[in-house]
Amino acid sequence: MKIGIDAQTILNPEMGDAAGLGHYTYQLIRHLLKIDHENEYVLFFNYRVREKDIKKFSKPNVTIRRFPFSYYKKFLPLAYSETLSSAFFLRDKLDVLHVPGGRVPMTYKRKFTVTAYDLAIKRFPELFPQKARIKFKVKPSAFGRADIIIASSEAAKNDLKNNFEVSDEKIKVIHNAFDEKFFKDASVDEIQKVKEKYKINGEYILFMNTIKPLNNLARLIEAFSKSRLLLKGKKPNSNYKLVLAGKNGWLAHEVKQIAKDFGLKNEVVFPGYIYPKDLNALFAGSDVFVSIPIYEEFGAPVLEAMACGVPVICSDVSSLSEITGGAVQMVNPYDIEGIKNAILKILDDDRLRDDLKKRGLEQAKKFHWRKTAEETLGVFEKVAG
């Protein structure tokens, strides 16, 4: 079987540090190549990926392709660029093409599968920039044409059925996973070094993801502002910070301004992008991890925190209740008082905190990229016949 995978979202495979869709694509390919030495793979990369960054994908059963026209593709009419992309995929006569993200040229007529991504834009367009909304409308997804659509959660599957009118039999739920390095304990020295590196002083509450409206950070800042005042009364010597870690997304500057407006310029820390080697220690050093997005297709950072033994607070929306299995403190993402109370409850209750740590660690053990790869390979075999 000849399997093609669109890997254009991966820009630095050697580090494995691409966010979101790029990280999923990187881990999927990495584990497929670990378990499958029989089938032939053709990996399609963006022209910007350096040769040294894709060395680890060099296997006897792998062919590397680079899109030769990416640089000037943005200057071409949509129909022309789609024709070029389709021709590039077609020349390898693939048995199945897999495209994470669901953007497949209209003229590509061979068998293909897609992974559903960015489903939130349909339900919450106001939380995305205009450019993303226009692109979503102009270049429709391939959900209707795909042989099988992979959904990362049952919640994502329901969205595909209800908002994209995809039939149930075309959808296969395959959970994502996270890097098993997060099960490794971080030492006190490692934690201290990371805190110094990212200028974090004292105890801290952690958020880790892209700084963007969908992640509901304005409400988290307000809830933290209220909880911090009460914490000072209970624990006069405490100096809690809210660490909002992750790369800047759309309207990140507004989130930073909100922190200033609440008088929390020094209490809300924006360390920016966190290098992969620092993630374990950053998670382990936190007293609680908070993720309260308006919508989440999967939520890997929540599992990463659980694997690091950190108690978690997260939204009771979309996939999060599904993947966390009752091992976290769940809140309504619109309820600022509820978020504040959950933070205070965990920080004030040692027994609850220890219980969430233990249950979170057990729940995190259920997710493995190898399993994701095995189930995805099963989808390819079914489609190829």
ABEGO torsion letter per residue (X at the ends): XBBBBBAAABABAAAGABBEAAAAAAAAAAAAAAABAABBBBBBBBAABBAAAAAAABBAABBBBBBAAAAAAAABBAAAAAAAAAAAAAAAGBABBBBBGGBBBAABABBBBBBBBGAAAAABAAABBAAAAAAAAABBBAAAABABBBBABAAAAAAAAAAAGBBAAABBBBBBBBBAAAABBBBAAAAAAAAAAAGBBEBBBBBBEBBBAAAGAAAAAAAAAAAAAAAAAABAABBBBBBBBEBBBBGAAAAAAAAAAAGAAAABBBAEBBBAAAAAAAAAABABBBBBBABBAAGAAAAAAAAAGBBBBBBABEAAAAAAGGABBBBBAABAAAAAAAAAAAAABAAAAAAAAAAAAAAAAABBAAAAAAAAAAAAAAAAX
